[in-house]
């Protein structure tokens, strides 16, 4: 699924990164970054409400190229800078994690586990 479609389905806005060339087949949602590190799926988007630098660092270590922050989290400038340096696209939406996961699952994204 193209990232532009994910953005449309979840009412997400682009915080930083590239939306044109990214496509995903899997999604993984968690606020526990230790769980994210166990993720071994390729082409997975991370859905989380944990809006701090650890989310960016974890995504970097887990080779995740896109994070969708839920619950209308504010993304501070230091997170945006770090994401840009790591080529990680950041999106945000006002919706809850449960709602976002349900919409994306219904649209065809496959869960990691």
N, C-alpha and C positions, 0 to 999 in steps of 0.2 A: 504494500500500500504506500503510495506516495505521501510524503510529509505534508504537502498542501491539503490532501484529503483528510489526514488526521487533524490538521488545524481546523478545517471546516467542520468536521464532525464534533469536535470538542470545544468549539468556540475559542480556540487558543490564539494568542498573539505571539509574534516573534519577538524575543528579547535580544537575541544575537545569533549569528550563524547563517547557514545556507539552507534554504528549503527546496531549491530547484533540483538538486541531484540526489537527494536522500530518499530512500525507500526502505520500508520495514515489513517484515513478515511476522515478527514476534513482539510481544510486550511483556514487561516485567514490572510489577508494582511493589514498592516496599518503602517504609521509612527507616528500616534497619539496614544500614550500609553493610553490615557483616553478611546479611543475606544476599545483597547485591553481588558481593565478591564471589559467591558460589555459582553465579549465573554463568553458563557456558554457551549460551545461544548466540549465534551470529545474527546480525541485523535486528537487534532488539532495541526498543525504545524503553527508557526507564521512566516510570510514572511515580512521583514521590511528592510528599509535602514537606520534606526536610530541606529547607532553603538555607543552607550554609555551605561553606567552602568544602566541607567533608563530602558533600554530594558530588561536587565537581571532581575532587581528587579520587573518589571511589569510581566514578564513571571512567575516568582516565585509566585507572588500573584495570578495570574490567572491559576495556575497549568498547565502551558505549559512546556512540557519537551524538546522541540526542537525549535530553532530559525534558520531560513535561512536568512542570510544577503545578500542583493542584491547590485548591482552596485560596486562590487569589493571593498567593504569597508575594511579598516584595523581594525582588532580587537585587541585592546591593551591588554597587559598582565593582567591588573587589571580586565578586563571583563572576560578573560579566567579563572582566579582564582575564581572569584565569581560564574561563571557558573559551574565550577567543584564542588565547595562547595554546590551548589544548585541542583546538578545532572541534569543540563540542557545541552543538546547537542547543539553545535554550528556548523553550516555549513556556507559557503560563496560561492557565485558565482559571476561571472563577468557580468551576464545578468541583465536586468532591471526587476523591479517588475512586470510590465505589461507582459513581455515575460514569466517570471517564472510562474505567475498565469495562463496564457493561456495554457502553456505546461502541467501543473499539472491538470488543469480542463479537458483538452482533454484526459488525461491519466486516469481520473476517480475520482480524489479527488473532494469532494463535498464542496462547499462554506459553511461557517458557517451561513450566512444570505441569 
